[in-house]
Amino acid sequence: MIRQIHRRQNLALILSTLEFAGYPCPHTQAGALGNIVTGRKLIRMIQGGDVPSLFARGAEHALELKRGWMDLPYNDMPLLPVRLVRHDDAVPDPL
């Protein structure tokens, strides 16, 4: 039971990090996680549904986090891999 609490809290950290990085909705967040679940499933998990081990390991892999990260308590947002950092608002280099 404690493991589910940690997974749900860490999922909230991950989704906040993704939102801050430019993935504003569950659909785009699911895509950033490699479409291992749907946006609807992300919503169900964050609202108290089961966070399965298969999802936890997949999310860790997608975000290049250490195996088991989802099962431990954390307070800080994880760093995103470079491939997930959006540069949509970057200023082009002058020629």
Secondary structure, DSSP 8 states (H G I E B T S, - for coil): -HHHHHHHHHHHHHHHHHHHTT--SHHHHHHHTTSSS-HHHHHHHHTT----HHHHHHHHHHTT--TTGGGS---S-----GGG---TT------
